[in-house]
Amino acid sequence: MSVSEIGRILHFNDLRPHLVRYWLNTKDPDFGVKAERICEIYTHLPAGAKVFCIDRIDEMSVQALGRKHPSKVGPHAIVHEEYEYIRHGTCCAPAAFEVATGNAIVAMVEHRTAQATVEFLEKIATLYPVGEV
């Protein structure tokens, strides 16, 4: 799909993602200091160390969904989906992204537990047995 086609789709559907602004409300008075420290590590990677951004296991749940009714394609290739879906269960997907390379380590676990978190961290440790992580 070309860039101009994406532009046309956004225009015809009155979508303006470039005008969306996000913010974060936090009650943590030390949030700025903590975020600054993380950004410092990400922008000035320690020599010889592997730095990972690890998504907390409780924030990466995945739902296996199926549509109750088939989707339809309307004018201008607009896809119409019925809002009802069939839920086929959930699982969790903890992930670690290596900051320097963008490589990802992902696991699938059935439940969000402390044991699953420990096992995921041990998986990373076995992949990088030498050096600072």
FIDOKOL-887664 format. One line per field, with one value per residue: x, y, z of N, C-alpha, C, O in turn. Coordinates in nm, 3 decimals, decimal comma. Last residue first. Example, Ala and Ser with C-alpha at 12.3 -4.5 7.8 and 13.67 -1.06 7.14 Angstrom:
2
n.c1: c(1,285|1,319)
n.c2: c(-0,225|-0,569)
n.c3: c(0,708|0,780)
ca.c1: c(1,367|1,230)
ca.c2: c(-0,106|-0,450)
ca.c3: c(0,714|0,780)
c.c1: c(1,290|1,320)
c.c2: c(0,003|-0,330)
c.c3: c(0,787|0,780)
o.c1: c(1,341|1,424)
o.c2: c(0,114|-0,332)
o.c3: c(0,804|0,846)
// end
This chain:
133
n.c1: c(2,329|2,671|2,800|2,646|2,399|2,141|1,956|1,921|1,793|1,551|1,452|1,427|1,212|1,018|1,010|0,913|0,657|0,545|0,540|0,353|0,130|-0,110|-0,125|-0,001|0,231|0,474|0,733|0,987|1,220|1,333|1,561|1,657|1,918|1,920|1,706|1,522|1,232|1,039|0,711|0,445|0,143|-0,121|-0,443|-0,789|-1,075|-1,240|-1,536|-1,676|-1,841|-2,013|-1,996|-1,902|-1,730|-1,652|-1,404|-1,407|-1,365|-1,552|-1,831|-1,736|-1,701|-1,771|-1,709|-1,946|-2,010|-1,840|-1,491|-1,288|-0,991|-0,794|-0,618|-0,347|-0,188|0,023|0,045|0,160|0,428|0,562|0,809|1,128|1,389|1,731|2,066|2,368|2,689|2,901|2,837|2,500|2,362|2,205|1,935|1,853|1,940|1,779|1,525|1,542|1,568|1,327|1,147|1,221|1,162|0,885|0,780|0,760|0,493|0,246|0,016|-0,026|-0,138|-0,004|-0,123|-0,129|-0,311|-0,375|-0,315|-0,244|-0,483|-0,755|-1,005|-1,205|-1,198|-1,054|-0,797|-0,714|-0,708|-0,512|-0,285|-0,262|-0,197|0,051|0,204|0,062|0,085)
n.c2: c(-0,734|-0,789|-1,121|-1,421|-1,526|-1,461|-1,662|-1,687|-1,444|-1,481|-1,685|-1,551|-1,388|-1,590|-1,691|-1,463|-1,449|-1,687|-1,636|-1,434|-1,446|-1,458|-1,759|-1,868|-1,704|-1,673|-1,434|-1,276|-1,043|-0,852|-0,596|-0,344|-0,284|-0,141|-0,250|-0,532|-0,592|-0,852|-0,941|-1,167|-1,219|-1,436|-1,516|-1,616|-1,714|-1,656|-1,483|-1,340|-1,021|-0,746|-0,552|-0,629|-0,411|-0,305|-0,127|0,046|0,081|0,255|0,071|-0,224|-0,551|-0,711|-0,999|-1,235|-1,245|-1,274|-1,310|-1,401|-1,361|-1,402|-1,142|-1,098|-0,870|-0,712|-0,629|-0,810|-0,814|-0,516|-0,518|-0,403|-0,312|-0,378|-0,376|-0,523|-0,361|-0,236|0,069|0,170|0,410|0,666|0,640|0,469|0,611|0,839|0,731|0,655|0,908|1,029|0,871|0,943|1,217|1,209|1,065|1,132|1,143|0,975|0,994|1,098|1,095|1,172|1,219|1,276|1,391|1,376|1,453|1,234|1,106|1,178|1,082|1,086|0,908|1,038|1,059|0,791|0,721|0,899|0,807|0,553|0,631|0,752|0,532|0,217|-0,117)
n.c3: c(3,248|3,187|3,109|3,005|2,933|2,792|2,804|3,076|3,134|3,004|3,168|3,409|3,342|3,319|3,580|3,715|3,598|3,685|3,962|3,980|3,695|3,478|3,278|3,052|2,840|2,602|2,545|2,359|2,294|2,018|1,917|1,924|1,996|2,239|2,392|2,354|2,522|2,633|2,741|2,818|2,746|2,847|2,716|2,694|2,488|2,281|2,238|1,961|1,929|1,785|1,591|1,260|1,051|0,738|0,576|0,280|0,008|-0,094|0,041|0,235|0,326|0,637|0,846|0,985|1,337|1,550|1,526|1,801|1,992|2,248|2,399|2,610|2,831|2,947|3,203|3,370|3,305|3,177|2,937|2,964|2,783|2,854|2,769|2,830|2,833|2,708|2,864|2,895|2,674|2,683|2,646|2,853|3,080|3,053|3,081|3,352|3,472|3,402|3,542|3,805|3,806|3,753|3,979|4,241|4,303|4,140|4,011|3,675|3,350|3,046|2,710|2,356|2,078|1,735|1,482|1,339|1,278|1,163|0,938|0,743|0,543|0,350|0,481|0,510|0,239|0,142|0,284|0,175|-0,084|-0,044|0,029|-0,085|0,000)
ca.c1: c(2,197|2,571|2,790|2,770|2,464|2,256|1,994|1,985|1,925|1,642|1,471|1,527|1,341|1,051|1,050|1,045|0,751|0,561|0,622|0,492|0,172|-0,019|-0,174|-0,145|0,199|0,329|0,687|0,846|1,206|1,234|1,523|1,514|1,893|2,022|1,705|1,660|1,285|1,158|0,806|0,553|0,264|-0,037|-0,313|-0,682|-0,981|-1,185|-1,409|-1,673|-1,734|-2,014|-1,930|-2,004|-1,725|-1,756|-1,440|-1,425|-1,292|-1,419|-1,773|-1,831|-1,630|-1,812|-1,690|-1,835|-2,062|-1,965|-1,610|-1,340|-1,128|-0,819|-0,744|-0,388|-0,278|0,032|-0,003|0,018|0,346|0,515|0,668|1,045|1,263|1,601|1,959|2,244|2,570|2,905|2,927|2,625|2,370|2,348|2,008|1,823|1,996|1,925|1,563|1,524|1,673|1,453|1,143|1,231|1,299|0,976|0,771|0,895|0,566|0,380|0,013|0,038|-0,168|-0,004|-0,062|-0,141|-0,208|-0,401|-0,368|-0,136|-0,403|-0,638|-0,916|-1,194|-1,263|-1,193|-0,876|-0,731|-0,795|-0,650|-0,334|-0,291|-0,321|-0,061|0,183|0,146|0,000)
ca.c2: c(-0,719|-0,720|-0,975|-1,350|-1,576|-1,371|-1,613|-1,799|-1,472|-1,376|-1,710|-1,657|-1,326|-1,506|-1,779|-1,516|-1,339|-1,665|-1,745|-1,403|-1,483|-1,356|-1,671|-1,879|-1,772|-1,682|-1,564|-1,285|-1,176|-0,879|-0,737|-0,358|-0,351|-0,113|-0,111|-0,487|-0,532|-0,772|-0,913|-1,079|-1,221|-1,318|-1,555|-1,518|-1,723|-1,791|-1,489|-1,461|-1,116|-0,866|-0,527|-0,640|-0,527|-0,297|-0,256|0,058|-0,025|0,308|0,166|-0,132|-0,438|-0,676|-0,858|-1,200|-1,236|-1,350|-1,232|-1,432|-1,324|-1,471|-1,214|-1,114|-0,982|-0,766|-0,532|-0,783|-0,928|-0,593|-0,490|-0,521|-0,255|-0,421|-0,301|-0,541|-0,415|-0,381|-0,006|0,132|0,270|0,649|0,723|0,434|0,478|0,853|0,792|0,553|0,806|1,087|0,870|0,804|1,172|1,279|1,013|1,107|1,269|0,953|1,043|1,013|1,141|1,072|1,265|1,190|1,418|1,317|1,556|1,328|1,055|1,265|1,041|1,196|0,863|1,003|1,177|0,876|0,648|0,906|0,945|0,566|0,555|0,834|0,640|0,336|0,000)
ca.c3: c(3,186|3,266|3,100|3,033|3,056|2,810|2,672|3,004|3,193|2,956|3,025|3,399|3,371|3,204|3,471|3,747|3,583|3,541|3,910|4,015|3,829|3,529|3,385|3,069|2,965|2,621|2,594|2,397|2,352|2,121|1,921|1,896|1,868|2,137|2,351|2,371|2,400|2,664|2,634|2,864|2,663|2,870|2,766|2,701|2,600|2,283|2,311|2,042|1,904|1,869|1,719|1,365|1,139|0,840|0,634|0,425|0,077|-0,063|-0,054|0,174|0,269|0,501|0,811|0,895|1,201|1,552|1,494|1,669|1,957|2,122|2,386|2,472|2,809|2,812|3,106|3,391|3,264|3,292|2,965|2,988|2,829|2,806|2,836|2,753|2,901|2,724|2,776|2,962|2,716|2,708|2,551|2,714|3,052|3,055|2,952|3,248|3,491|3,357|3,395|3,761|3,834|3,664|3,844|4,190|4,300|4,194|4,148|3,774|3,485|3,152|2,833|2,473|2,176|1,866|1,571|1,371|1,390|1,174|1,046|0,838|0,667|0,321|0,443|0,629|0,332|0,093|0,301|0,319|-0,060|-0,090|0,126|-0,098|0,000)
c.c1: c(2,120|2,442|2,676|2,745|2,589|2,330|2,118|2,028|1,995|1,783|1,568|1,555|1,454|1,187|1,089|1,095|0,894|0,660|0,646|0,584|0,315|0,015|-0,067|-0,201|0,048|0,306|0,535|0,816|1,064|1,241|1,427|1,469|1,746|1,985|1,802|1,672|1,425|1,215|0,921|0,656|0,368|0,091|-0,234|-0,552|-0,874|-1,082|-1,364|-1,537|-1,749|-1,900|-1,926|-1,935|-1,837|-1,752|-1,543|-1,475|-1,298|-1,337|-1,640|-1,763|-1,730|-1,731|-1,734|-1,831|-1,948|-2,027|-1,733|-1,465|-1,163|-0,966|-0,751|-0,519|-0,326|-0,062|-0,007|-0,038|0,197|0,418|0,623|0,904|1,170|1,490|1,827|2,134|2,454|2,782|2,925|2,709|2,504|2,369|2,160|1,907|1,974|1,991|1,714|1,566|1,664|1,567|1,273|1,234|1,319|1,120|0,872|0,895|0,708|0,459|0,149|0,030|-0,102|-0,035|-0,075|-0,079|-0,235|-0,283|-0,400|-0,183|-0,290|-0,550|-0,793|-1,113|-1,251|-1,269|-1,024|-0,820|-0,820|-0,747|-0,478|-0,345|-0,360|-0,195|0,064|0,112|0,090)
c.c2: c(-0,619|-0,705|-0,921|-1,200|-1,499|-1,411|-1,523|-1,757|-1,586|-1,404|-1,607|-1,693|-1,429|-1,440|-1,699|-1,604|-1,386|-1,552|-1,729|-1,510|-1,440|-1,389|-1,573|-1,780|-1,768|-1,762|-1,560|-1,425|-1,180|-1,024|-0,760|-0,502|-0,356|-0,169|-0,084|-0,347|-0,481|-0,723|-0,828|-1,062|-1,124|-1,333|-1,426|-1,585|-1,616|-1,809|-1,633|-1,467|-1,236|-0,960|-0,649|-0,624|-0,519|-0,426|-0,232|-0,075|-0,011|0,210|0,220|-0,041|-0,352|-0,556|-0,836|-1,049|-1,193|-1,354|-1,322|-1,349|-1,371|-1,448|-1,279|-1,193|-0,981|-0,886|-0,586|-0,683|-0,899|-0,699|-0,579|-0,477|-0,375|-0,335|-0,340|-0,471|-0,430|-0,442|-0,154|0,043|0,240|0,508|0,713|0,514|0,442|0,719|0,807|0,608|0,699|0,985|0,924|0,796|1,029|1,233|1,077|1,059|1,254|1,084|1,028|1,077|1,045|1,140|1,156|1,258|1,332|1,346|1,503|1,440|1,150|1,220|1,129|1,156|0,966|0,958|1,143|0,996|0,732|0,837|0,960|0,706|0,564|0,763|0,725|0,439|0,124)
c.c3: c(3,270|3,186|3,183|3,019|3,096|2,936|2,677|2,863|3,120|3,007|2,966|3,252|3,364|3,223|3,346|3,633|3,609|3,515|3,760|3,958|3,852|3,674|3,428|3,170|2,985|2,748|2,601|2,445|2,406|2,166|2,038|1,891|1,828|2,000|2,235|2,310|2,428|2,533|2,687|2,752|2,718|2,790|2,786|2,741|2,594|2,395|2,323|2,107|1,995|1,829|1,809|1,499|1,241|0,921|0,746|0,477|0,229|0,019|-0,003|0,074|0,195|0,455|0,667|0,868|1,110|1,413|1,493|1,646|1,817|2,089|2,249|2,470|2,664|2,794|2,964|3,291|3,279|3,244|3,079|3,021|2,842|2,863|2,771|2,832|2,802|2,789|2,809|2,869|2,783|2,764|2,568|2,615|2,905|3,022|2,943|3,112|3,382|3,365|3,338|3,608|3,783|3,681|3,750|4,045|4,245|4,188|4,214|3,911|3,582|3,284|2,936|2,594|2,299|1,957|1,711|1,464|1,430|1,291|1,047|0,962|0,779|0,446|0,425|0,597|0,457|0,188|0,256|0,348|0,088|-0,069|0,085|0,010|0,000)
o.c1: c(2,005|2,445|2,597|2,676|2,634|2,327|2,190|2,125|2,117|1,881|1,656|1,668|1,564|1,268|1,183|1,212|0,985|0,739|0,757|0,694|0,390|-0,064|0,052|-0,309|-0,020|0,354|0,475|0,868|1,026|1,266|1,438|1,352|1,715|2,018|1,767|1,651|1,445|1,243|0,902|0,684|0,377|0,141|-0,279|-0,551|-0,870|-1,010|-1,439|-1,434|-1,823|-1,869|-1,844|-1,825|-1,863|-1,768|-1,522|-1,575|-1,205|-1,247|-1,618|-1,653|-1,800|-1,695|-1,734|-1,934|-1,859|-2,089|-1,729|-1,538|-1,078|-1,054|-0,719|-0,529|-0,343|-0,020|-0,037|-0,158|0,116|0,336|0,644|0,881|1,137|1,497|1,813|2,110|2,446|2,773|2,944|2,657|2,609|2,391|2,234|1,946|2,065|2,087|1,771|1,634|1,765|1,651|1,324|1,315|1,422|1,191|0,938|0,999|0,770|0,489|0,167|0,036|-0,121|0,036|-0,148|0,008|-0,349|-0,167|-0,446|-0,101|-0,246|-0,544|-0,732|-1,148|-1,283|-1,392|-1,110|-0,908|-0,933|-0,856|-0,557|-0,439|-0,477|-0,295|-0,015|0,006|0,185)
o.c2: c(-0,588|-0,666|-0,995|-1,158|-1,511|-1,339|-1,510|-1,811|-1,581|-1,389|-1,642|-1,726|-1,397|-1,436|-1,736|-1,594|-1,353|-1,559|-1,754|-1,479|-1,412|-1,363|-1,600|-1,723|-1,676|-1,875|-1,452|-1,523|-1,098|-1,115|-0,697|-0,530|-0,371|-0,108|-0,011|-0,329|-0,396|-0,802|-0,742|-1,156|-1,010|-1,443|-1,319|-1,697|-1,537|-1,908|-1,720|-1,457|-1,234|-0,976|-0,655|-0,677|-0,414|-0,536|-0,149|-0,129|-0,051|0,251|0,230|-0,070|-0,398|-0,470|-0,929|-0,982|-1,119|-1,454|-1,433|-1,322|-1,380|-1,508|-1,218|-1,298|-0,875|-0,991|-0,512|-0,655|-0,958|-0,676|-0,700|-0,409|-0,441|-0,290|-0,337|-0,504|-0,357|-0,564|-0,193|-0,046|0,282|0,489|0,747|0,461|0,391|0,714|0,789|0,540|0,659|0,976|0,874|0,723|0,998|1,213|1,007|1,018|1,353|1,131|1,064|1,199|0,923|1,233|1,059|1,344|1,318|1,329|1,579|1,513|1,147|1,289|1,152|1,191|0,938|0,969|1,212|1,030|0,743|0,888|1,026|0,722|0,581|0,828|0,767|0,433|0,132)
o.c3: c(3,239|3,069|3,241|2,926|3,209|3,036|2,578|2,809|3,103|2,933|2,888|3,217|3,320|3,131|3,275|3,594|3,533|3,420|3,712|3,912|3,758|3,765|3,415|3,152|2,939|2,763|2,607|2,391|2,489|2,086|2,143|1,864|1,710|1,898|2,142|2,190|2,516|2,443|2,774|2,678|2,671|2,769|2,744|2,792|2,501|2,396|2,368|2,040|2,093|1,711|1,901|1,518|1,299|0,867|0,835|0,429|0,299|0,093|0,118|0,027|0,105|0,536|0,585|0,865|1,154|1,374|1,440|1,741|1,728|2,150|2,147|2,532|2,603|2,746|2,871|3,294|3,208|3,155|3,078|3,121|2,743|2,978|2,648|2,948|2,703|2,800|2,924|2,803|2,733|2,883|2,476|2,511|2,839|2,945|2,835|3,036|3,325|3,276|3,238|3,552|3,723|3,583|3,674|3,994|4,205|4,079|4,331|3,924|3,572|3,324|2,917|2,581|2,342|1,918|1,796|1,519|1,545|1,393|0,942|1,075|0,894|0,451|0,478|0,676|0,503|0,215|0,323|0,425|0,121|-0,039|0,170|0,072|0,078)
// end
